[in-house]
């Protein structure tokens, strides 16, 4: 009897342990989250695909009704998180390492976040809810390397085959995404600062790169070589960050043209030659380390370059959501991590692309500029 009780106690303890998020505990940069496990029938243990997307939901019910629904074993539905309208509190029902039942065929590769919303009882989205949810999304994106964009942070109704219409028109996507990007800026800056570059020349990677390497330093080297004309920009954007035969051949050609042993290995002499070459060919691009919230002439220069390349329509000098979106789009097109933040690699890619454009003075004149001037003595005869 005692043995049976002991076995039962151990089993109960294991069930309790397994129902906590300890098996997939969040990193310390997550916002404060309370754990309240969903009924076991309402989710599936484990994942069958990598997490790539975050799905935004609305409850169409109260905070309490959503909790009761996810805890009801007959419901067969759940989400990973629920964010309260008043105060922005966050409950977690399903560990991120497990599959919540929130988005049908997309469950395997998504994380679902429900937001309390019930206008019939006067429960609308609040600023506290937006900010709390944005902090959570930013942390999840950081954990799994999910891009901060609307291709990877989506509404339930935007999923293929969705039968739900949430979130509705009252969900402010523009404001919400600006909050997500704002909290992700420190992450993007940290990524940029971790790039190893030559002292006082942060547009040139540190030495010690060779065939087979895959890193941000390789991508910076590739864009440097593309800027100098030793590699095709499209070759970089289609296969960047990997030191393969194309990069090796471009580097060897650069080494030969600069009196460095053509080893195809990026060493100290090569780094020195690269610094000299780039100093001799000044980079017409905005300075480094620009991100959301900045306001300067450098931002205006960045916007002007993006405008010439067709990524933005206006030049304001302020780095807001529109600029972050434009930078992220440019980054995606050029094999750069789409952080929306402007750093060394983005600078060299932008300088390379802009350099390929015709100079403004070379642009064909407009029809107004091709009109033949009329002699003054003929003007009276032409007037009505």
Secondary structure, DSSP 4 states (H G I P E B T S, - for coil): -HHHHHHHHHHHHHHHHHTSGGGGPPPTTSPP-EE-PPPGGGEESS-SS---EEEEEE-SB-HHHHHHHHH-TTT----SEEE-SSS--EEE-S-TTSEESSSGGGGGGEEEEEE-BBGGGTB---HHHHHHHHHHHHHHHHHHT--SSTTTEEEGGGSTT-----S-TTS-HHHHHHHHHHHHHHHHHHHHHTS-EETTEEEEE-S-B-TT-BSHHHHHHHHHHHHTTSS-HHHHHHHTTB--HHHHHHHHHHHHHTTS---SSB-HHHHHHHHHHHHHS---SPPS-B-TT-BSHHHHHHHHHHHHTTS-S---SB--HHHHHHHHHHHHHTTS---S-B-HHHHHHHHHHHHTSPPGGGSPPPGGGGPPPPPGGGHHHH--
